[in-house]
Amino acid sequence: MKTALVTGASRGLGRVIAKRLAASGYSVGINYARSAQGAESVAEEIRTAGGTAEVFGFDVTDEDQVQVGMAQVLSKLGQLDCLVNNAIGHHDLIPIEQQTWEDHWDQIKFCSKAPVLLMREIVGPWKERGSGRIINMGSEVADIGNESFAHYVGAKTAMVGLTRSWARDLGPHGITVNLVAPGFITVERHEEMAKDEMVADYLPHLPFNRMGLPEDIAGTVAFLASDEASFINGQTIAVNGGRTLA
């Protein structure tokens, strides 16, 4: 059985991605930093559906925690075949004159630092065996350049460059690195916001007459993790209903 680790999988897109990979036959590692209860809930849903899941609590932006946590992942799962870099911190709109370096760093550490720390723990064995999948979770904001959002836009744009460079480095070793760039997908964190107003503002930009669903994103991740995607490398796959057509 192939194995996958999904970071930030206790809620939101990560939760749905973990469940979809499990349904596709993966033994899934569910990473969380704070919500142990949420992560255990995801694992229980997967097991109830007949899948296999393990829960791993560690902060993917902390080097020491990553080393310890990944050792536990490899010990319990035996090996790792797919890494989904999904974890992200809180990101509000901030007027440009109020943005600080700390605001930018808070996003960069999830979009660049965490993927680097995790990659270093697995890439050696992957190169030796000649296979592996890294799937980075980006965002359409890298193409749109949303105002008052430079801290998040910049971090997600950096992730695109990281993906492309890693794909060149690792492709010769049979390892693919791709990025999924979702549009605005409503998940739990939007419940405290004016979701209806946000949807009303966003929907007219879509050729479709519907918003995207977490399952739309999870399906794309599952495809990139599959054998059918073995010749796709270094790509950004926009899953936003055509929001960035123009």
Secondary structure as UniProt FT lines:
FT   STRAND          3..6
FT   TURN            7..8
FT   HELIX           12..23
FT   TURN            24..25
FT   STRAND          27..32
FT   HELIX           36..48
FT   TURN            49..50
FT   STRAND          52..57
FT   TURN            60..61
FT   HELIX           63..77
FT   STRAND          82..85
FT   HELIX           96..98
FT   HELIX           101..108
FT   HELIX           109..113
FT   HELIX           114..129
FT   STRAND          132..137
FT   HELIX           141..144
FT   TURN            147..148
FT   HELIX           150..170
FT   HELIX           171..173
FT   STRAND          175..182
FT   HELIX           188..190
FT   TURN            191..192
FT   HELIX           195..202
FT   HELIX           203..205
FT   HELIX           214..225
FT   HELIX           227..229
FT   TURN            230..231
FT   STRAND          236..239
FT   TURN            241..244
//
